[in-house]
Amino acid sequence: MRNKMSYTPDDDDDSYSGWETIKRVTPYLWPKNRFWLRVRVVLAMIALVLAKVATALTPLFFIAAIDALTPEEASGSVAWLMGMSAVGLVIGYGLMRLATVGFNQLRDALFARVAQRALRVLARETFDHIHALSLRYHLQRKTGGLSRIIERGVKGVEFLLRFMLFSIGPLILELIFVGIALVWLFDIRYLGVVAVTIFFYVIFTFKVTEWRVNIRRQQNKADTEANQKAIDSLLNFETVKYFSAEERESARYDVSMRAYQQAAIKTSYSLGFLNFGQSIMITTGLVIVMIMAAIGVENGDLTVGEFVGVNTYMIQLVMPLNFLGSVYREIRQALVDMGQMFSLLGQPPEITDKPDAPALEISGGEVSFENVDFSYEENRQILHKLNLRVGPGETIAVVGPSGSGKSTIGRLLFRFYDVSQGALRIDGQDVRDMTQKSLRAKIGVVPQDTVLFNDTVGYNIAYGREGASQKEVESAAKAAQIHDFIVSLPEGYNTQVGERGLKLSGGEKQRVGIARTLLKNPPILLLDEATSALDTETEQGILESLRAMGHGRSVITIAHRLSTVVDADKIVVLEKGHVVEEGTHADLLEKNGRYAAMWQRQRADMAEA
């Protein structure tokens, strides 16, 4: 059995069968504790039945009108309607047609609220679930493929709700009513011909459509790949320009589009084959029935009106049957798309709260890693028996070479992952026993690369605390030393920052990130290489803001540049997941060990630069 956590949104996952998918979507169609929505569903079904009754009665008025215009034929099977004038029968025919359309529209109007609520609830559940999935999942996912699965899945639900209920269901009803009419008006031989025709028509349609679904699946896969490549290329627009790689990106995109084109051509050809085969079967059945009716008229067994009526009923059957292939194909494809989405919804979050887990309570802000082991993969351990304590109001710096496990400390602190062995405690409380929401509410982070929403500067700062006033936002901006810059912009706090904040410089984005975290006002602060991407002049200004920000808080600073942590209360040197040294800056230089060597190397590099 496949490991659940190895699932990626790009998988062509068929783990949900058609019936499982239908059962999965049924609660959205018949929602609990929603009496009036259920009433709407029932009324829509009643309107559907009435529409089909009107559809079945319409040809009877047409037959009677023709026979009324040929009085010698008035003894036909609809003689019971002959008390009406020809004009009255024509009016009755028109009213039946209007009733068919009216009840169909009433059905759609009644069901619209049910369908749209189902789509909204399902889309919201999917959105919430994606946010609940682990960091491990999101690190391996492709945004384009994930968004495509959600988009196609939600559309699939809409299609299934509409066409399965209002195409397949009505078609079955219509077949029943027409069958009754054929037996009543004519005899069972007509029903036999129609039944055999429909049997072979349905078998042919389903077989060919199954073949076409496989082609459509290939088409969807190529479409997803093309979308992934397009989004990935656009997100890395500057990188593409740096390496003059426009043609290379275009060629990569075209590979997927060529595969899409080939699958689309096969889809078109197979559709032609399907339509022509369906036409042969329907036309054959229609001609046989019409020949039988013509012989009946010649023998005096049927009226001219009944001859026309046979043709009318056959055409009534042909119209919905013509859509059967495309509807069935779309339903099959909708089931595949929904199956992928429900498989996504079925992915269990790696990190979950314990039942009735309490909220984290902060008394001083002490953070302690106690004999912590951790590995992302079984055969690659990152941290080994890590012991690290941050006292209330203390600043601890974690330094070391790349791959030593520095950033992992931050991920464990936010509980993006759980420790493999040992414990991580805050004020004596094991973070695994607390709710994730309360834990993350007490910790603020300034990351190496502050990513902003494509909205205003004010929105991005206010994101630090929901419901913050404009005055509080401006106070946070002043503390982060970016208020003056913001008000100098033409639109001030309403200035759009662009996707990922690309309209701002690195230092400006970093200050917005600091302001956002200051507004959150957390008792514990994580600085994850917050200045490593900045120039020296900008770095000094940011460091001043960070020092002021850390005052009175417990701070963990993860740093690459040692010059940024010389004032820390304690510096911990990590190497391959082990603590190899710890102490103040002065103490570590006196030891003349690993830290001192790193310090001398960085000073030499700076002097050379």
Secondary structure, 3 states (H helix, E strand, C coil): CCCHHHCCCCCCCCCCCHHHHHHHHHHHHCCCCCHHHHHHHHHHHHHHHHHHHHHHHHHHHHHHHHHHHCHHHCCCCCHHHCCCCHHHHHHHHHHHHHHHHHHHHHHHHHHHHHHHHHHHHHHHHHHHHHHHCCHHHHHHCCHHHHHHHHHHHHHHHHHHHHHHHHHHHHHHHHHHHHHHHHHHHCCHHHHHHHHHHHHHHHHHHHHHHHHHHHHHHHHHHHHHHHHHHHHHHHHCHHHHHHCCCHHHHHHHHHHHHHHHHHHHHHHHHHHHHHHHHHHHHHHHHHHHHHHHHHHHHHCCCCCHHHHHHHHHHHHHHHHHHHCHHHHHHHHHHHHHHHHHHHHHHCCCCCCCCCCCCCCCCCCCCCEEEEEEEEEEECCEEEEEEEEEEECCCCEEEEECCCCCCHHHHHHHHCCCCCCCEEEEEECCEEHHHCCHHHHHHCEEEECCCCCECCCEHHHHHHCCCCCCCHHHHHHHHHHCCCHHHHHHCCCHHHCECCCECCCCCHHHHHHHHHHHHHHHCCCEEEEECCCCCCCHHHHHHHHHHHHHHHCCCEEEEECCCHHHCCCCCEEEEEECCEEEEEECHHHHHHHCCHHHHHHHHHHHHHHHC
